[in-house]
Amino acid sequence: MMIPEDFSRFFDDQGQNAAQSPLRAYFPVSVIERLRASSVAPSRLFGAELKRLETEPEAEPSFTLDLARLLGDAGGFDWPVNDLGRCLALAVFHEHAKQLFTGPGPDKEALDDADRADWWKSA
């Protein structure tokens, strides 16, 4: 799973072909190339996007919609290559959501009826 602390490690190898980059697991080549060409550190881009999501109420609904689109069709998602912070935030949230949705969760059969209805609250 990609976490913000991984950004520097992933972007250290500038000589590697973007198509062969480990970042291909998270982004299309066009986003990788733009991130590598940026003069702003990926961790700063990500932090700025999180700050924007916290402070600008109108930013959250469109981000949530983009995340839903990415979760629904990762291969067909139209990445916002002109907003690299958003790309990074989408990748991180996408990976966390995938883990949440595909993670093991509790053993639902072992839960009693009262707990069964609330198992998701502990996730």
C-alpha positions, 0 to 999 in steps of 0.5 A: 500500500502506498503511503505518503512517506513512500513518495520520496523513495518512489521518485528517487529513481528518476532514471528509470523508464516511467513505463517500468516504474513501480509507480505504474501500480498506482498511476498511468505513465502520464502522471508519473512523468508529470510528477517526475518533472515537477519541481515540488516534492510529492510529499508537499503536493500531497500535503497541500491537497489534504489541506485543501480538502480540509479547508475548502468545503467545495473540494471534498464532494468532487474529490469523493466523486473522483475517488468513486470513479477511480474505484469503479473503473481504475483502467478507464479513470481520467486522471487530473494530470494538471493537479498532481496533489490530487493525483497523489491523494487519489492514489493513496485513498484508492489504495486504502479503500481497496484494502478496506473493501478486500481486507479480511474483516471479522469472522462474521459467522463467529459474531453473535446476532447483536455484533453481526449488525455492527461489525463494520463499525470496528473496521 
